[in-house]
Amino acid sequence: MQPGSIDVNIMTKLDKTNYSADKKQLPAEFSDALAALRGYAQSTLNSAIVFSAGINRRLYTYVEKFEDFYADATGFIKKKIVLKVSDYRSSIIQGLFFAKKGLWISEFRVESGLNCGGHAFASDGFLMGPILEEFKNRKNELIEGLHEAYNEALKLKHRMTFDRPHETRVTAQGGIGTAKEDQFLLDHYKIDGTGWATPFLLVPEVTNVDPDTLKKLAAAGENDLYLSDVSPLGVPFNNLRDNNSDQEKKRRIEAGRPGSACPKEYLVSKTEFTERPICAASRQYQKLKIEELQKKNLAKEEFQKEYDKIVDKACICNDLAQAPLINHNLGKTNETHFTAVCPGPNLAYFSQIVSLREMVDHIYGRINLLNDTYRPNMFITELKMYFDYFKKEVEKGAINPTKKQIERLEEFRKNLTDGINYYVGLFPQMVNETAEYRQRAYEELEQFKKKIKNLLVEYGHVLSLFPPKPVLISI
């Protein structure tokens, strides 16, 4: 066993502008994301920076100021760039952005849009299998295109060019739960590595989870893990039902003081009421938002619905970091901590608190840590999440849909259907699984076909969602 590299992640959308003590706005390089990048760039680490949650042009442009991100004469890159991406198109766009600055992408980390922990960035119905298939078929095309743009940029910077591309890994993560699933991804899609995350929440040697939350995670079933709206960013957030953070949020609501004191201010983004951004989970914002809502004189039911949306936001930037303070007695004296946690749905099938060695043994197929709950294939789980997400979007769009909404939902439906058809052909190739396993997966796919058809019958006449496309006849 060899020590791994100390990699650092920046969620690119968290890039708050900062101010001096006398309340003057500081220059751009003192924003949260740029300051974090600078701290990493000036460190002695030989590792990788991971950029997640989409493009931040200001941040990406700042990278080229630091020498450690460039290849030396031997092709060695001291600080590598890893992009967490949702699909092939995103890889091209972001990869070219860096290549045109003379910077190489060492890894494209493909993550499921919904079947993951933390924030969930849903694609327009593109499923993991078809996405990985496209990477498999077009990886060389991607690397060659990036290499050409990369060398052109190096010439303009009067730097050494390279005859061959540097190494570029394509890896995958999101809901992997068995050694057979892991091996199938490696063998079938020819990816360079896989990532497991959520199951390690049950490994105290690896992750900082406080004792109370650890018990709840071990006991959590499918209904306890859900895609919530608690994130102040307005992005779906994988959550554990009845976690300590949500309990405290509920207590504040019942006491008539919803919202958090906002001690960290990492997720501030709202400027409806203030010149400087404030957080949607803060007491200040929720108080102002509720006062605005009260002036609308809505019917009681409608008011409650809108009120619940406001107060549902949780102080996750603070509460997600509370467990280490509890475990290592790092908090202030008599300070109470309310922990949040964001596991993916895969945790429902793991119920044991285990050692690192046991989890590694499970990953490599030497032991089985899954509980007795029926666990669908990871692709089926993701498909279910996407169908549920699609159904909610259809229901939301049923009232006065715009043309843009209709077009997006049609695109979503098409991609979802194409993905199901792709899986119908894929599952028979999983020869390491039993015949019963493959048959059940096929039956589940057929059920989702029917669910989509029923959804169209129920809502198609309301939304005119999917009108037949005109047929052009040449005469």
ABEGO torsion letter per residue (X at the ends): XBBBBBBBBBBAABBBBBBBAAGBBBBAAABAAAAAAAAAAABABBBBBBBBGEBBAAAAAAAAABAAABBBAAGBBABBBBBBBABAAAAAAAAAAAAAAGBBBABBBBBBAABBBEBBBBBBGBBAAAAAAAAAAAAAAAAAAAAAAAAAAAAAAGBBBBABBBBBBBBBBGGBABAAAAAAAAAAAGBAEBBBAAAAAABAAABBBBAAAAAAAAABBAAABBBBAABAAGBBBBBBBGBAAAAAAAAAAAAGBBEBAGAAGAABABAAABABBBBAABAAAAAAAAAAAAAAGBBAAAAAAAAAAAAABBBAAAAAAAAAAAAAGABBBGBBBBBBBBBBAAAAABABBBBAAAAAAAAAGABBABBABBBBBAAAAAAAAAAAAAAAAAAAAABGBBAAAAAAAAAAAAAAAAAAAAAAAAAAABAABBAAAAAAAAAAAAAAAAAAAAAAAAAAAAAGABBBBBBBBBX
